[in-house]
Amino acid sequence: MASEPITEFIVLFQMMCVVVVFAYLVTRSQWYHEVLDGILSWKNQVFLILVFGIVSIYGSMSGVEVLGAPLNIRDTGPMVAGFVGGPIAGIGAGLIGAAYRMTLGGFSKIACSVATVLSGLIAGLIFIANNRKIPALVLGVAAAIIIEGIHMGLVLVFSRPFSQALTLVSDVAFPMIAANAAGIFVFGYISLNLKKERETARERDRYQGELQRKNAELHIAREIQESFLPPSLPALPGYTLAAESRPAREVGGDFYDVLASPGGRVGLVIADVSDKGVPAALFMALSSTVMRASAAWHQQPGDAVRDANTLIAGESRSGMFVTLFFCILDPEQGTITYVNAGHNPPLLVRDDGTVHSLSMTGMALGADPGESYEERSLSLCSGDLLVLYTDGVTEAEDSSQLQFGEERLADVARRERSRPAGAVLASIQAEVSAHTGAMPQFDDMTLVVLKVGT
């Protein structure tokens, strides 16, 4: 067979095709995965020695003879073993390849056998110097070129006659250096990519596990938050009452409450914390608890809101605040007395369709600990409708970023005013959903509806 470098390289390239398939199969095995993860047990070391020793033997068997010496990729196996498993694996695989090389004879058998063992040793030392990690692709290929250069040098130093050794090295140096470097490139490329894939998979699994844990925590947080809302609404003779809160996220900052008050009176609360998500939920829990305690202590809504504001302002170190509307309904007298602490003005729709806004009577809770709150009273008549809401209702946007708005809300309330509270609430929610279409809900939405008369 012709011994020209190009012809020889083509032969070696054919051998490399087999190596590529072998490399793919080996790197997909469980023990090789353990090696990539840094688990260099004696069992895995033995596997490395045997498998890459066989690769080294194949490199000799499939080579072509030039001047009585095989042109081959024998050093690829020990180098790979050393790069991924350290000196022990590299030397072990090299000894297997060297032993087989000695059986082939030839004037360069000693030099080539020593070079094979040395290739595994050098690769293993590079592995240790690289903090027991597979070297980068450029470093691995560069090392393979240098190791094969040393191989050629050993042939020149120890093989005799020198003229024959020089002729051999001149013929095989380029194809052998290129082919062995290509073999290291193939194994290195597959191994490094596999390692990256495994690291990415572990990161993904860790992220998914963390996400599941957080979702479970948020689910529990939502259940806890829902426990702050009334489990059921009281039956009020001569009135119908409905309420619902829909957080934009797992937890939210809106809340409502229905509080018993002396003399058969009933307190209605709706509030909105100035944030979303977990921070708002925590502040909502504080505000709800404080407001409930303050309302139980004070008979008048102005006093209850004032003391609640003082306590909330004292705890609001994050700059958060809460808008709140609190009214006390006297069912027998047919009146409400209310305080609006910076909240969206509730709508009072009279039986004749006239709409009144219950405007603010003070600042949001937590903004100013010394704020005072004005009380206002209104008489309710049969057929009147009171709609309390948070800004998530009126600020719900469609695909053109057009908000639902107070005007639409007032139109729906006016149109539905003759229906019970539950039906009115459902109609408002349906209109908001029709307005937003496929757009996601970006803010918490809470509604409390009180209808005078059944």
Long-range contacts (C-beta under 8 A, 24 or more apart in sequence): 1-64, 3-66, 3-67, 3-71, 3-171, 5-171, 5-174, 5-175, 8-64, 8-66, 8-71, 8-171, 8-172, 8-175, 9-174, 9-175, 9-178, 9-179, 11-63, 11-64, 11-71, 12-63, 12-71, 12-72, 12-73, 12-175, 12-176, 12-178, 12-179, 13-179, 13-182, 15-58, 15-59, 15-62, 15-63, 15-72, 15-73, 15-179, 16-73, 16-179, 16-182, 16-183, 16-186, 18-58, 18-62, 19-55, 19-58, 19-73, 19-76, 19-183, 19-186, 19-187, 20-186, 22-55, 22-58, 23-186, 23-187, 23-190, 24-190, 26-51, 27-187, 27-190, 27-191, 27-194, 28-194, 32-84, 33-194, 33-198, 35-84, 35-85, 36-84, 36-134, 36-191, 36-194, 36-195, 36-198, 37-198, 38-132, 40-85, 40-86, 40-89, 44-85, 45-85, 45-88, 45-89, 45-92, 48-81, 48-84, 48-85, 48-89, 48-92, 48-93, 49-81, 49-88, 49-89, 49-92, 49-93, 49-96, 50-96, 51-81, 51-93, 52-77, 52-78, 52-80, 52-81, 52-89, 52-93, 53-77, 53-78, 53-81, 53-92, 53-93, 53-94, 53-95, 53-96, 53-97, 54-96, 55-80, 55-93, 56-93, 56-94, 56-96, 56-97, 56-100, 56-116, 57-96, 57-97, 57-100, 59-97, 60-97, 60-100, 60-101, 60-104, 61-100, 66-168, 66-171, 66-172, 67-164, 67-167, 67-168, 67-171, 68-106, 68-107, 68-108, 69-106, 69-107, 69-108, 69-112, 69-168, 69-172, 70-101, 70-104, 70-106, 71-171, 71-172, 71-175, 71-176, 72-176, 73-176, 73-179, 73-180, 73-183, 74-101, 74-112, 74-116, 75-115, 75-116, 75-119, 75-144, 75-147, 75-148, 75-151, 75-180, 76-144, 76-180, 76-183, 76-184, 76-187, 78-116, 78-117, 78-119, 78-120, 78-123, 79-119, 79-120, 79-122, 79-123, 79-143, 79-144, 79-147, 79-180, 79-183, 79-184, 80-123, 80-183, 80-184, 80-187, 81-120, 81-123, 81-124, 82-119, 82-120, 82-121, 82-122, 82-123, 82-124, 82-125, 82-126, 82-127, 83-123, 83-124, 83-126, 83-127, 83-134, 83-135, 83-140, 83-143, 83-184, 83-187, 83-188, 84-127, 84-134, 84-191, 85-124, 85-127, 86-124, 86-127, 86-128, 86-132, 87-120, 87-121, 87-124, 87-125, 87-127, 87-128, 88-124, 89-120, 89-124, 90-119, 90-120, 90-121, 90-122, 90-123, 90-124, 90-127, 91-117, 91-120, 91-121, 91-124, 92-120, 93-120, 94-118, 94-119, 94-120, 94-121, 95-120, 107-159, 107-160, 107-161, 107-164, 107-165, 108-155, 108-158, 108-159, 108-165, 108-168, 110-158, 110-159, 111-151, 111-154, 111-155, 111-157, 111-158, 111-159, 112-151, 112-154, 112-155, 114-154, 114-158, 115-150, 115-151, 115-154, 115-155, 118-147, 118-150, 118-151, 118-154, 119-147, 119-148, 119-150, 119-151, 122-147, 122-150, 123-147, 134-188, 134-191, 134-192, 134-195, 135-188, 136-192, 137-185, 137-188, 137-189, 137-192, 140-184, 140-185, 140-188, 141-181, 141-184, 141-185, 141-188, 143-184, 144-177, 144-180, 144-181, 144-183, 144-184, 144-185, 145-177, 145-181, 147-180, 148-173, 148-176, 148-177, 148-180, 148-181, 149-177, 151-176, 152-176, 152-177, 215-250, 218-250, 218-251, 218-278, 219-250, 221-250, 221-251, 221-278, 221-281, 222-247, 222-250, 222-251, 224-285, 225-251, 225-252, 225-281, 225-284, 225-285, 228-255, 228-284, 228-285, 228-288, 228-289, 229-255, 229-256, 229-257, 230-256, 230-257, 230-258, 233-258, 234-258, 234-260, 234-266, 236-266, 236-329, 236-331, 237-331, 238-331, 238-452, 238-453, 238-454, 239-329, 239-331, 239-421, 239-450, 239-451, 239-452, 239-453, 239-454, 240-420, 240-421, 240-422, 240-450, 240-451, 240-454, 241-421, 241-448, 241-449, 241-450, 241-451, 242-420, 242-421, 242-422, 242-424, 242-425, 242-447, 242-448, 242-449, 243-425, 243-446, 243-447, 243-448, 243-449, 244-425, 244-429, 244-446, 244-447, 245-444, 245-445, 245-446, 245-447, 246-392, 246-441, 246-444, 246-445, 246-446, 247-444, 248-276, 248-392, 248-441, 248-442, 248-443, 248-444, 248-445, 249-276, 249-277, 250-277, 251-277, 251-278, 251-280, 251-281, 252-276, 252-277, 252-280, 252-281, 252-284, 252-444, 253-277, 253-280, 253-281, 253-283, 253-284, 253-322, 253-444, 254-284, 254-390, 254-392, 254-444, 254-445, 254-446, 255-284, 255-287, 255-288, 255-446, 256-388, 256-446, 256-448, 257-288, 257-291, 257-292, 259-292, 259-295, 259-296, 261-295, 261-299, 261-328, 262-299, 263-330, 264-330, 264-331, 264-332, 265-328, 265-329, 265-330, 265-331, 266-328, 266-329, 266-331, 267-295, 267-301, 267-326, 267-327, 267-328, 267-329, 268-326, 268-327, 268-328, 268-329, 268-388, 268-448, 268-450, 269-295, 269-324, 269-325, 269-326, 270-324, 270-325, 270-343, 270-346, 270-388, 270-389, 270-390, 270-446, 270-448, 271-322, 271-323, 271-324, 271-325, 271-343, 271-365, 271-390, 272-322, 272-323, 272-324, 272-343, 272-344, 272-390, 272-391, 272-392, 272-444, 272-446, 273-320, 273-321, 273-322, 274-320, 274-321, 274-322, 274-323, 274-364, 275-320, 276-443, 276-444, 279-318, 279-320, 280-320, 280-444, 283-316, 283-318, 283-320, 283-322, 284-322, 286-312, 286-315, 287-312, 287-322, 287-324, 287-365, 287-366, 291-324, 291-326, 295-326, 300-328, 300-337, 300-375, 301-326, 301-327, 301-328, 301-337, 301-338, 301-339, 301-373, 301-375, 302-339, 302-372, 302-373, 302-374, 302-375, 305-339, 305-341, 305-362, 305-365, 305-373, 306-371, 306-372, 306-373, 308-365, 309-341, 309-365, 309-366, 309-368, 309-369, 309-371, 309-373, 310-369, 310-370, 312-365, 312-366, 313-365, 313-366, 313-367, 313-368, 313-369, 314-369, 316-366, 320-366, 321-364, 321-365, 321-366, 321-367, 322-364, 322-365, 322-366, 323-364, 323-365, 324-364, 324-365, 325-358, 325-388, 329-380, 329-450, 334-379, 334-380, 334-381, 334-452, 335-377, 335-378, 335-379, 335-380, 336-377, 336-378, 336-380, 336-386, 337-375, 337-376, 337-377, 338-375, 338-376, 338-377, 338-378, 339-373, 339-374, 339-375, 339-376, 341-365, 341-373, 342-367, 343-390, 344-389, 344-390, 344-391, 344-394, 344-406, 345-406, 346-386, 346-387, 346-388, 346-389, 347-385, 347-386, 347-387, 347-389, 347-406, 347-409, 347-410, 347-413, 348-378, 348-384, 348-385, 348-386, 348-387, 349-384, 349-385, 349-386, 349-387, 349-410, 349-413, 349-414, 349-417, 350-381, 350-383, 350-384, 351-381, 351-382, 351-383, 351-384, 351-417, 353-414, 353-417, 355-410, 355-413, 355-414, 357-406, 380-452, 381-452, 382-452, 382-453, 383-417, 383-418, 383-452, 383-453, 384-451, 384-452, 385-413, 385-416, 385-417, 385-421, 385-424, 385-449, 385-450, 385-451, 385-452, 386-449, 386-450, 386-451, 386-452, 387-413, 387-424, 387-428, 387-447, 387-448, 387-449, 388-447, 388-448, 388-449, 388-450, 389-428, 389-445, 389-446, 389-447, 389-448, 390-443, 390-444, 390-445, 390-446, 390-447, 391-443, 392-441, 392-442, 392-443, 392-444, 392-445, 392-446, 393-428, 393-432, 393-445, 393-446, 393-447, 395-443, 396-432, 396-435, 396-436, 396-439, 396-441, 396-442, 396-443, 396-445, 397-436, 397-439, 397-442, 398-435, 398-436, 398-437, 398-439, 399-437, 399-438, 399-439, 404-431, 404-432, 404-435, 404-436, 408-435, 419-451, 420-451, 420-454, 421-449, 421-450, 421-451, 422-449, 424-449, 424-451, 425-449
